[in-house]
Amino acid sequence: MIKISDLFKVDGYGVLVTGGASGIGLGYAEALASNGARVTLLDIDRQRVKNETKRLGDAGLDVRGVVVDVTDHKSLDEAIDEAANIYGGLDVVFANAGIDPGVGFVGAWAGADRPRLEEGALENYTDERWNHVIDVNLNGVFATVRAAARNMRPRKSGRIIVTTSLADVRIEPAIGAAYMAAKAGTAIFTRNIALELAAYNITVNAISPGYIVTNIGNGHALDPEEQKAVAKMIPAHRVGWPSDFYGIALFLASRASDYVTGQEIIVDGGWGLGMVD
């Protein structure tokens, strides 16, 4: 009989996380590294990469960091291949990097008074804004997963975990439309690639966050008043934090999820179910 603790073992795993120097990505990295995995953080924010690799390293964890923009596919490929060479292969890749899309066509996250915003109206949505969100949140995931598959397929083993969003099924008019489009695309892409790679013992799954307190969008979610307002709409009566992803990250990265692929697991405190009180 196998022990439950053995099912979730990730000791010695070679792991890579895009957008890994803050927020949910950092939560993934902490969960895996704290349990013995060797983790590479890829992030565009040089100072955060420096700070977090030092913090985790000082805690005795095997973590390295590389500054990469996921829209630069050549540099992304090189960084992923480098990590694979260092670890002797990649066991787990989290395609997590994403950006905030800016305002939507209404204001405020909560409350009855949600004024229309001209800045976020469709006719004022610029090509530059749309393309940048798609480039990071969808095309960046594509390039990350492509590089992961290239390294995992010859070994016939691996776990690919994509960060989608509750926004791919629940429209939130306070954020820009490109975000919903990108996240819906990543959700379908996850299922498509899961089907392709299943025969190679590579699982591909998605984690779909609801409202999580991170520094995305200039840190608006760090505002305690916004947190209180949003918490009123969530059945769990609280907002989410990166630490809420420790368990699901370990589950999808480990043997515990061996027979799970093509799935999107929502982590939202019940927000997508509706309001009850």
C-alpha positions in Angstrom: 0.0 0.0 0.0 1.3 3.5 -0.9 1.4 6.2 1.7 -0.5 9.4 0.9 2.6 11.4 1.6 4.4 9.4 -1.1 1.8 10.3 -3.7 2.6 14.0 -3.3 6.4 13.7 -3.3 8.2 16.1 -5.6 11.7 15.6 -4.2 14.3 16.3 -6.8 11.8 17.3 -9.4 13.0 19.8 -12.0 10.4 22.6 -12.0 10.0 25.8 -14.0 7.5 28.6 -13.3 6.8 31.5 -15.6 5.7 34.7 -13.8 7.3 33.0 -10.8 8.6 35.9 -8.9 5.3 37.1 -7.5 1.7 36.3 -6.9 0.3 32.9 -7.8 3.4 31.9 -9.6 5.5 32.5 -6.5 3.0 30.4 -4.6 3.5 27.5 -7.0 7.3 27.9 -6.6 7.1 28.0 -2.8 4.9 24.9 -2.6 7.2 22.8 -4.9 10.5 24.1 -3.5 9.4 23.7 0.1 8.8 20.0 -0.7 12.2 19.3 -2.2 11.8 20.3 -5.8 14.5 22.3 -7.7 12.7 25.3 -9.1 13.6 27.9 -11.7 11.6 31.2 -11.6 11.2 33.0 -14.9 9.9 36.6 -14.6 10.2 39.9 -16.4 10.7 41.8 -13.1 14.5 41.8 -12.5 14.3 43.1 -8.9 11.6 40.6 -7.9 13.6 37.8 -9.4 16.6 38.9 -7.4 14.7 39.4 -4.1 12.7 36.1 -4.3 15.5 33.8 -5.3 17.6 35.3 -2.4 14.8 34.9 0.1 14.0 31.3 -0.9 17.7 30.4 -1.2 18.3 31.9 2.3 15.6 29.5 3.5 17.6 26.6 2.2 15.5 26.0 -0.9 16.9 25.1 -4.3 15.7 28.0 -6.4 17.2 29.9 -9.2 15.9 32.9 -11.2 16.1 34.1 -14.8 14.8 37.4 -16.2 12.7 36.6 -19.2 9.9 38.3 -21.1 7.5 35.5 -22.3 6.7 37.5 -25.5 10.4 37.0 -26.5 10.0 33.4 -27.6 13.6 32.9 -28.5 14.8 34.0 -25.0 12.0 32.0 -23.4 13.1 28.8 -25.3 16.7 29.3 -24.2 15.8 29.8 -20.6 13.5 26.7 -20.6 16.2 24.6 -22.3 18.8 25.8 -19.9 16.7 24.7 -16.9 16.1 21.3 -18.5 19.9 20.9 -19.0 20.7 21.9 -15.4 18.0 19.5 -14.0 18.6 16.7 -16.4 15.1 17.2 -17.7 11.9 19.1 -16.7 9.3 17.3 -14.6 6.9 20.1 -14.1 6.3 23.4 -16.0 3.9 26.0 -14.8 2.8 28.3 -17.7 1.6 31.1 -15.4 2.9 34.5 -16.6 0.2 37.0 -17.2 -0.7 40.7 -17.1 -3.6 42.8 -16.1 -5.7 44.0 -19.1 -6.6 47.4 -17.6 -10.1 48.8 -17.1 -13.2 47.2 -18.6 -16.4 49.0 -19.7 -17.6 49.5 -16.1 -15.9 50.7 -12.9 -15.5 49.2 -9.5 -15.2 45.6 -8.5 -18.2 45.6 -6.2 -21.3 47.4 -5.3 -24.5 48.5 -7.1 -22.9 51.7 -8.5 -20.8 50.5 -11.5 -20.5 53.5 -13.9 -19.8 52.9 -17.5 -16.2 53.9 -18.5 -15.4 55.3 -21.9 -11.8 54.3 -21.6 -12.8 50.6 -21.5 -15.5 50.8 -24.2 -15.0 48.5 -27.2 -14.7 51.4 -29.7 -11.9 52.8 -27.6 -10.0 49.6 -27.2 -6.7 50.0 -29.1 -4.9 47.4 -31.2 -1.8 47.9 -29.0 -3.7 47.2 -25.8 -5.5 44.1 -27.2 -2.4 42.7 -28.8 -0.2 43.1 -25.7 -2.6 41.2 -23.5 -3.0 38.4 -26.0 0.8 38.3 -26.6 1.5 37.8 -22.9 -1.6 35.9 -21.6 -2.2 33.6 -24.6 0.8 33.5 -26.9 3.2 33.4 -23.9 1.4 30.3 -22.6 1.6 28.7 -26.1 5.4 29.3 -26.3 5.9 28.0 -22.7 3.9 24.9 -23.3 5.6 24.3 -26.7 9.0 24.4 -25.1 7.9 22.2 -22.2 6.5 19.6 -24.6 9.7 19.6 -26.7 11.7 18.7 -23.5 9.2 16.3 -22.0 8.1 14.2 -25.0 11.4 12.4 -25.6 11.4 11.4 -21.9 7.7 10.3 -22.1 7.1 12.0 -18.8 6.0 15.4 -17.4 3.4 17.7 -16.0 2.3 20.9 -17.6 0.1 23.2 -15.6 -1.5 26.3 -17.1 -2.9 29.2 -15.2 -6.2 30.2 -16.7 -8.9 32.2 -14.9 -12.4 32.2 -13.7 -12.7 35.0 -16.3 -12.8 32.4 -19.1 -16.3 31.4 -18.0 -17.5 34.3 -15.9 -17.5 37.7 -17.6 -16.2 40.5 -15.3 -16.9 43.8 -17.0 -14.5 45.7 -14.7 -11.5 44.3 -16.6 -10.6 44.6 -20.2 -12.2 42.2 -22.8 -8.8 41.0 -24.0 -8.3 39.2 -20.7 -11.4 37.1 -21.1 -10.5 36.2 -24.7 -6.9 35.2 -23.7 -8.0 33.1 -20.8 -10.7 31.3 -22.7 -8.1 30.6 -25.3 -5.7 29.1 -22.8 -8.5 26.9 -21.4 -9.2 25.4 -24.8 -5.5 25.2 -25.6 -4.9 23.2 -22.4 -7.5 20.6 -23.4 -6.2 20.4 -27.0 -2.6 19.8 -25.8 -3.7 17.4 -23.1 -5.2 15.2 -25.8 -2.1 15.4 -27.9 0.4 14.5 -25.2 -1.6 12.0 -23.2 0.0 9.1 -25.1 3.5 10.3 -23.9 2.6 10.2 -20.2 2.5 14.0 -20.1 -0.5 15.5 -18.3 -1.7 19.0 -19.1 -4.1 20.7 -16.7 -5.2 24.2 -15.8 -5.7 26.0 -12.5 -8.4 28.7 -12.8 -8.1 31.4 -10.1 -10.9 33.7 -9.0 -10.1 36.9 -7.1 -6.6 36.5 -5.7 -4.6 39.1 -3.9 -1.4 39.7 -5.9 0.5 42.7 -7.3 -1.1 42.4 -10.8 -2.6 45.6 -12.2 -0.4 47.9 -10.1 -1.5 46.1 -7.0 -5.2 47.2 -6.8 -6.0 43.9 -5.0 -3.7 44.9 -2.2 -6.2 47.6 -1.1 -8.0 46.3 2.0 -11.2 48.2 1.1 -11.3 46.5 -2.3 -10.8 43.1 -0.6 -13.7 43.8 1.8 -16.0 44.8 -1.1 -15.1 41.8 -3.2 -15.3 39.3 -0.2 -19.0 40.2 0.1 -19.6 38.7 -3.3 -17.7 35.5 -2.6 -19.5 32.6 -0.9 -16.4 31.8 1.2 -16.6 35.4 2.5 -13.0 36.1 1.8 -10.6 36.8 -1.0 -8.0 34.3 -2.1 -4.2 34.4 -1.5 -1.3 32.7 -3.3 -1.0 30.3 -0.4 -4.4 28.9 -1.4 -2.6 27.3 -4.4 -0.1 25.3 -2.5 -2.2 22.2 -2.3 -3.5 22.2 -5.9 0.0 22.9 -7.2 1.4 19.8 -5.4 -1.5 17.7 -6.5 -1.1 18.4 -10.2 2.7 18.3 -10.1 2.9 14.9 -8.3 1.9 11.3 -8.8 -1.4 12.1 -7.0 -2.8 13.3 -10.3 -1.3 10.6 -12.6 -4.7 9.9 -14.3 -5.9 13.5 -14.5 -5.4 15.4 -17.7 -7.2 18.0 -19.7 -8.9 19.4 -16.6 -9.4 23.0 -15.4 -9.7 23.2 -11.6 -11.3 26.4 -10.3 -9.9 27.9 -7.1 -12.3 30.8 -6.3 -14.0 30.3 -2.9 -17.2 29.6 -4.8 -17.4 33.0 -6.6 -18.3 31.4 -9.9 -21.3 29.7 -8.3 -23.0 32.9 -7.5 -23.9 34.9 -4.4 -25.9 33.5 -1.5 -25.6 35.9 1.4 
